[in-house]
Amino acid sequence: MPSPSHSVQTLTDLLRWRASNQPEANAYTYLQDGEGQELTWTYRELDRQARAIAAALQEHKGAGERALLLYPPGLDYIAAFFGSLYAGVAAVPAYPPAQLQAVNRILSILQDAKPRFALTTREILESVNALADAYPVLRDIRWIATDALEEGLEDGWKRPAITGDSLAFLQYTSGSTSTPKGVMVLHRNLMSNESMIQQGFSHDEQTTVCGWLPLYHDMGLIGTVLQPMYMGVHSVVMSPWSFLQRPIRWLSAITKYRATTSGGPNFAYALCTRKVKPEQLASLDLSSWRVAFNGAEPVRAETLSQFADTFAPAGFRREAFYPCYGLAEATLFVSGGLASEVPRGLTVEAAALEQNRVVPAQPGPSTWTFVSAGRSWGDCLIRIVNPETLVACAPNEVGEIWTAGPHVTHGYWGREDTNAETFQARIQGSEEGPFLRTGDLGFMMDGELYVTGRIKDLIIVDGRNHYPQDIELTAERQHEALRPGCSVAFSVDHPEGERLVVLVEVNARHAPADPGADASALQKTLRQAVAAAHSVDVHEVVLLQQGEVLKTSSGKVQRRACKAKYQEGSLQRWPA
């Protein structure tokens, strides 16, 4: 496979190089229904589409401006992203507002990013026009339906004056712990991080990527769209809804296209294990899958084991699992293991962990097992630091994860007052850095990173630390009527100190003869289980109607937003 010279510093120049040197190679295939209907673009066609969109932006002197991208999943989204870059316009990925919560997110992004343009389709533009009376701000930007551009517009495109230090796009964070903020991702950040991903994932010219992750989210955009273009290989994408409706579609696409790299958050593997029926295994061949990455939420050893056991008859190999760690503020990828090696796990004493100490132990009732998120790649540095004293932690201490290197982004858009604290941190007594403070907790053991949770989500009751995701997992496992991945644990102020509250959704199909008695029994069971597993009393167990737990655009639980709804008394409880 031909490779560009090291002088290529921007994604724009890289795609132009691909279009000139491998024009007929397949770039992207979109599975329109998640199965048989497909649309494929070569690098030549992608370049043509991007130049046409860029020319439309250049007609309105868009260089240096920002453009909101509002598309359903598909190739139009990818073309609009590259089209913005081709015009020297910073892309602002988003998604169509299908419900009020999504509309509010779009409005917050518009207020923060202040884009001059919005790129979309004719169909979505009609919906936006219908919303404009209620939201006049939608009329303040220039809307361009990219599927209605005139033929031949691409011939008027002119290469923008951009460099590696130019802003490529604003990646709005998922908002799991706060209001979404726009991460400023420069071209050089992307080129550095794509190189790290290539190294960590052991990608080569034989790589084929397959994915269903949202294209407006960093893992979907950078991992399943930009990494394949960086490598000059083929990527097969489908809508997240296609996967969620029928998880086997994901595995069937890996089978059909002989994908070597694919993945998603931990819940995706758990969903496949639950939903794919034994008789469907015969249609699958997962032997080509070399890198099954798992990130964006806690990686659970039990999930990996169950998935590997379930799909071994279909050719899945346990060593394909690739737990990794990253965040939008570091472009995407921070750490990952060695491809083709079984991920490491580490069991530690629960009591010691509550005091931020790491004491390895044999698996037992008073222990927790963590899956390694691997090591750093390229020029990336990872350090564990006490978030209060800013002193480097000892190897057996839990602290905040800090990272430094060319993959760390330029900061948050318009947040100069907080950027220095988050992106320019220094370790006491060290000349390394500056570092990005990730807000995540973890520790290093034998050169590998183990992530334990979020600082802002940490629950402290009676002087002991409790990780909400562990309490949530214990709670939702107590009854089949409780929805997996739909529970929230947090602490509230109380005259006697911080107290624990647990919210859990009940499946809408659960219809006991006596809901009131059933609710009381469930609450009692959850209290006893949490007390036994975590040695902490639950102040209140709240059973919720299905759909009440708030989540981010990438599927992460919004614990602080759920806590706010609990405190204001606006949650819909079960039974109604």
HUHUQUI-V754565 format. One record per residue. N is the residue number from 0. SS is DSSP state (H for helix, E for strand, - for the rest). OMEGA is omega in whole degrees, 0 to 359 (none if undefined). D_FIRST is the distance of its C-alpha to the first C-alpha in Angstrom with 2 decimals. Layout:
n=[N:N]
ss=[SS:SS]
omega=[OMEGA:OMEGA]
d_first=[D_FIRST:D_FIRST]
//
This chain:
n=[0:1:2:3:4:5:6:7:8:9:10:11:12:13:14:15:16:17:18:19:20:21:22:23:24:25:26:27:28:29:30:31:32:33:34:35:36:37:38:39:40:41:42:43:44:45:46:47:48:49:50:51:52:53:54:55:56:57:58:59:60:61:62:63:64:65:66:67:68:69:70:71:72:73:74:75:76:77:78:79:80:81:82:83:84:85:86:87:88:89:90:91:92:93:94:95:96:97:98:99:100:101:102:103:104:105:106:107:108:109:110:111:112:113:114:115:116:117:118:119:120:121:122:123:124:125:126:127:128:129:130:131:132:133:134:135:136:137:138:139:140:141:142:143:144:145:146:147:148:149:150:151:152:153:154:155:156:157:158:159:160:161:162:163:164:165:166:167:168:169:170:171:172:173:174:175:176:177:178:179:180:181:182:183:184:185:186:187:188:189:190:191:192:193:194:195:196:197:198:199:200:201:202:203:204:205:206:207:208:209:210:211:212:213:214:215:216:217:218:219:220:221:222:223:224:225:226:227:228:229:230:231:232:233:234:235:236:237:238:239:240:241:242:243:244:245:246:247:248:249:250:251:252:253:254:255:256:257:258:259:260:261:262:263:264:265:266:267:268:269:270:271:272:273:274:275:276:277:278:279:280:281:282:283:284:285:286:287:288:289:290:291:292:293:294:295:296:297:298:299:300:301:302:303:304:305:306:307:308:309:310:311:312:313:314:315:316:317:318:319:320:321:322:323:324:325:326:327:328:329:330:331:332:333:334:335:336:337:338:339:340:341:342:343:344:345:346:347:348:349:350:351:352:353:354:355:356:357:358:359:360:361:362:363:364:365:366:367:368:369:370:371:372:373:374:375:376:377:378:379:380:381:382:383:384:385:386:387:388:389:390:391:392:393:394:395:396:397:398:399:400:401:402:403:404:405:406:407:408:409:410:411:412:413:414:415:416:417:418:419:420:421:422:423:424:425:426:427:428:429:430:431:432:433:434:435:436:437:438:439:440:441:442:443:444:445:446:447:448:449:450:451:452:453:454:455:456:457:458:459:460:461:462:463:464:465:466:467:468:469:470:471:472:473:474:475:476:477:478:479:480:481:482:483:484:485:486:487:488:489:490:491:492:493:494:495:496:497:498:499:500:501:502:503:504:505:506:507:508:509:510:511:512:513:514:515:516:517:518:519:520:521:522:523:524:525:526:527:528:529:530:531:532:533:534:535:536:537:538:539:540:541:542:543:544:545:546:547:548:549:550:551:552:553:554:555:556:557:558:559:560:561:562:563:564:565:566:567:568:569:570:571:572:573:574:575]
ss=[-:-:-:-:-:-:-:-:-:-:H:H:H:H:H:H:H:H:H:H:H:-:-:-:-:E:E:E:E:E:E:-:-:-:-:-:-:E:E:E:E:E:H:H:H:H:H:H:H:H:H:H:H:H:H:H:H:H:H:-:-:-:-:-:-:E:E:E:E:E:-:-:-:-:H:H:H:H:H:H:H:H:H:H:H:H:-:-:-:E:E:E:E:-:-:-:-:-:-:H:H:H:H:H:H:H:H:H:H:H:H:H:H:-:-:-:E:E:E:E:-:H:H:H:H:H:H:H:H:H:H:-:-:-:-:H:H:H:H:H:-:E:E:E:E:H:H:H:-:-:-:-:H:H:H:H:-:-:-:-:-:-:-:-:-:-:E:E:E:E:E:E:-:-:-:-:-:-:-:-:-:E:E:E:E:E:H:H:H:H:H:H:H:H:H:H:H:H:H:H:H:-:-:-:-:-:-:E:E:E:E:-:-:-:-:-:-:H:H:H:H:H:H:H:H:H:H:H:H:H:H:-:-:E:E:E:E:E:-:H:H:H:H:H:H:-:-:H:H:H:H:H:H:H:H:H:H:-:-:-:E:E:E:E:-:H:H:H:H:H:H:H:H:H:H:-:-:H:H:H:H:H:H:-:-:-:-:-:-:-:E:E:E:E:-:-:-:-:-:-:H:H:H:H:H:H:H:H:H:H:H:H:H:H:-:-:-:H:H:H:E:E:E:E:E:E:-:H:H:H:-:-:E:E:E:E:-:-:-:-:-:-:-:-:E:E:E:E:E:H:H:H:H:-:-:-:E:-:-:E:-:-:-:-:-:-:E:E:E:E:E:-:-:-:E:E:-:-:-:-:E:E:E:E:E:-:-:-:-:-:-:E:-:-:-:-:E:-:E:E:E:E:E:E:-:-:-:-:-:-:-:E:-:-:-:H:H:H:H:H:H:H:H:-:E:-:-:-:-:-:-:-:-:-:E:E:E:E:E:E:E:E:E:E:E:-:-:E:E:E:E:E:E:E:-:-:-:-:E:E:E:-:-:E:E:E:-:H:H:H:H:H:H:H:H:H:-:-:-:-:-:E:E:E:E:E:E:E:E:E:E:E:-:-:-:-:-:-:E:E:E:E:E:E:E:E:-:-:-:-:-:-:-:-:H:H:H:H:H:H:H:H:H:H:H:H:H:H:H:H:H:H:H:H:-:-:-:E:E:E:E:E:E:E:-:-:-:-:-:-:E:-:-:-:-:-:E:-:H:H:H:H:H:H:H:H:H:H:-:-:-:-:E:-:-:-]
omega=[179:180:178:179:181:181:178:186:183:176:179:180:181:178:176:179:178:182:180:188:175:188:184:178:178:178:184:170:177:178:191:177:182:183:190:183:183:176:183:172:171:176:177:182:178:179:180:180:181:179:179:180:179:179:178:178:180:176:180:177:186:184:179:180:178:181:174:176:184:186:165:177:177:184:177:178:181:179:181:178:180:177:177:180:179:180:185:180:179:179:176:182:176:178:185:182:181:181:187:181:179:177:180:177:178:180:180:177:178:181:183:186:183:179:177:183:168:178:183:177:179:183:180:179:177:178:179:179:179:180:190:179:180:182:185:180:180:179:185:180:181:181:179:175:188:176:178:180:182:180:175:182:183:182:180:183:175:182:181:178:180:179:177:180:179:178:179:180:174:178:180:183:187:179:181:180:182:175:180:178:182:178:181:182:179:178:182:174:181:181:178:184:177:176:177:180:179:180:185:182:182:179:176:184:179:183:168:183:177:181:177:185:180:183:178:181:188:182:178:183:186:183:186:176:186:179:177:178:177:181:184:182:187:175:179:184:176:179:174:181:177:178:184:179:180:184:181:178:178:182:178:178:176:179:186:186:179:181:179:180:176:179:182:177:182:184:182:178:178:180:178:180:182:192:182:185:181:182:179:183:183:181:185:171:184:184:179:188:182:182:177:186:183:182:176:175:182:177:185:181:181:179:180:182:182:179:181:179:183:189:173:178:178:175:179:181:183:182:176:181:182:175:181:183:177:179:184:182:176:186:171:194:176:182:177:184:175:180:179:174:176:182:178:172:180:177:183:179:181:182:179:180:178:178:178:177:180:179:179:183:172:180:181:184:183:181:173:179:178:176:180:174:173:187:178:179:179:182:182:172:174:178:176:190:174:186:180:185:183:176:179:181:172:182:182:181:173:178:179:178:175:178:179:179:182:177:181:188:190:181:178:180:175:182:183:183:181:184:182:181:185:189:182:184:179:177:179:177:181:177:178:173:6:185:168:173:188:186:178:178:178:178:176:177:180:175:181:184:174:183:183:179:179:178:185:181:185:180:180:180:180:175:180:181:174:179:186:183:179:178:180:180:178:184:188:179:190:181:182:179:181:188:178:178:183:177:184:175:178:178:178:177:181:180:181:180:180:179:187:174:179:175:179:176:175:180:183:181:181:184:179:180:180:183:181:179:179:179:180:180:179:181:179:180:181:178:182:182:180:178:182:185:188:180:178:179:177:180:179:171:182:175:188:170:179:178:184:181:182:179:178:179:180:175:178:178:177:187:183:178:177:178:180:179:177:184:179:175:184:178:177:186:176:355:184:none]
d_first=[0.00:3.84:6.50:10.10:12.99:15.47:17.86:16.54:19.37:19.72:18.13:19.38:17.51:14.25:14.73:15.86:12.72:10.70:13.53:13.38:9.80:8.88:12.59:13.06:10.65:13.14:13.74:17.09:19.61:23.14:25.63:28.74:31.23:29.19:29.06:28.78:28.69:25.23:23.73:20.06:18.58:15.40:14.03:16.35:19.27:18.84:18.87:21.93:23.74:23.20:24.51:27.52:28.48:28.04:30.23:32.88:32.96:33.12:36.10:37.94:36.91:34.94:33.09:33.96:35.31:34.26:33.51:34.28:31.86:33.93:32.14:32.07:28.80:26.28:23.87:26.63:26.58:22.88:23.43:26.53:24.89:22.28:25.09:27.27:24.76:24.24:28.04:28.41:30.24:30.03:29.30:31.81:30.52:33.44:34.48:37.23:40.69:41.83:44.67:46.84:44.99:41.76:43.77:45.13:41.70:40.59:43.83:43.31:39.81:41.29:44.08:41.83:38.87:41.01:38.19:39.17:37.01:36.20:33.46:34.08:34.75:37.99:39.13:38.79:40.38:43.40:43.73:43.46:46.18:48.38:48.02:48.72:52.50:52.31:49.65:50.32:47.56:45.11:46.66:45.99:42.31:40.71:39.13:36.39:35.54:31.98:32.34:35.20:33.63:34.50:32.18:30.53:30.98:27.37:28.29:30.51:27.94:27.92:25.51:27.39:28.47:26.70:25.38:24.16:27.82:28.16:29.00:26.24:28.32:31.31:30.70:34.13:34.93:36.07:39.66:40.41:42.85:43.55:43.19:39.55:38.39:35.59:33.06:31.76:27.98:26.66:23.18:23.01:24.12:21.25:18.59:20.35:20.75:17.22:16.26:19.14:18.09:14.60:16.54:19.41:17.73:15.30:12.35:8.88:5.99:9.12:11.26:13.47:16.16:19.66:22.65:26.13:26.84:28.53:26.28:29.02:28.90:26.72:25.19:24.31:23.11:21.18:20.08:19.28:18.59:17.29:15.22:12.94:12.65:12.14:9.10:7.99:9.14:12.41:15.80:19.10:22.23:25.94:29.17:30.79:33.91:32.30:31.53:34.95:36.82:35.21:33.06:32.02:29.88:27.37:27.28:27.28:24.16:22.37:23.74:22.84:19.20:18.56:17.78:16.88:18.03:21.23:24.54:27.46:30.85:33.07:35.17:32.40:32.37:36.19:36.38:34.34:36.57:39.65:38.72:36.70:39.34:39.41:39.53:36.23:34.31:34.23:31.90:29.25:26.51:24.97:23.56:19.89:20.85:19.67:20.48:23.64:24.27:27.88:29.15:31.31:34.52:36.13:34.26:36.93:36.92:39.01:36.52:33.69:36.04:37.31:33.91:32.67:35.91:35.90:32.40:32.19:33.48:30.45:28.06:27.59:27.40:29.27:26.73:24.21:26.45:25.16:28.06:27.21:29.16:28.72:30.41:29.96:31.64:28.81:26.22:25.52:24.46:26.84:26.72:25.28:25.58:23.49:21.27:22.71:26.14:29.16:30.17:33.22:36.48:39.56:43.10:45.55:49.24:49.81:52.93:51.23:48.33:50.97:51.92:48.34:48.37:45.84:47.66:45.68:47.67:47.71:47.08:50.34:52.19:52.15:48.50:45.19:41.78:38.69:35.03:32.95:30.47:28.60:28.07:26.70:23.18:22.10:25.14:26.96:30.58:32.67:36.44:39.33:42.28:45.76:45.70:49.39:49.77:46.19:46.49:43.64:44.30:44.92:42.44:44.81:45.30:43.84:43.09:40.95:37.19:36.19:32.72:31.63:28.51:26.32:25.47:29.19:29.93:32.51:35.28:36.96:37.61:41.26:42.16:42.73:45.77:43.85:40.50:41.95:43.19:39.99:37.25:39.14:40.76:41.87:42.84:46.43:46.65:42.94:41.14:37.75:36.34:37.04:36.05:35.49:38.18:36.58:39.88:38.70:40.53:39.16:39.30:37.23:37.83:36.17:33.46:32.55:33.52:35.90:36.66:40.24:40.79:41.51:44.24:45.71:45.93:47.56:50.99:53.75:56.95:59.79:57.65:54.93:51.29:49.98:46.47:46.75:43.85:45.64:48.92:47.28:45.69:49.08:50.85:48.72:48.73:52.52:52.81:50.75:52.09:50.26:46.82:43.89:42.19:45.11:47.37:48.09:49.95:51.37:54.53:57.36:60.20:63.46:66.82:66.20:62.66:59.16:59.11:56.36:55.69:53.43:52.40:51.14:50.41:52.21:50.59:52.21:52.84:54.99:58.61:61.19:64.85:65.87:63.07:65.25:65.96:62.37:61.20:63.67:62.58:58.88:59.64:61.72:59.02:56.40:58.79:59.56:55.93:54.79:57.86:57.27:53.57:53.64:57.31:57.65:59.98:58.66:60.80:59.85:57.70:56.93:55.85:54.01:53.45:49.95:47.64:49.66:47.21:45.27:41.51:38.83:36.18:33.86:36.59:38.04:41.81:43.62:46.29:48.06:48.28:49.65:52.13:53.29:53.92:55.81:57.96:58.79:59.64:57.36:55.53:56.33:57.72:57.99:60.31:60.91]
//
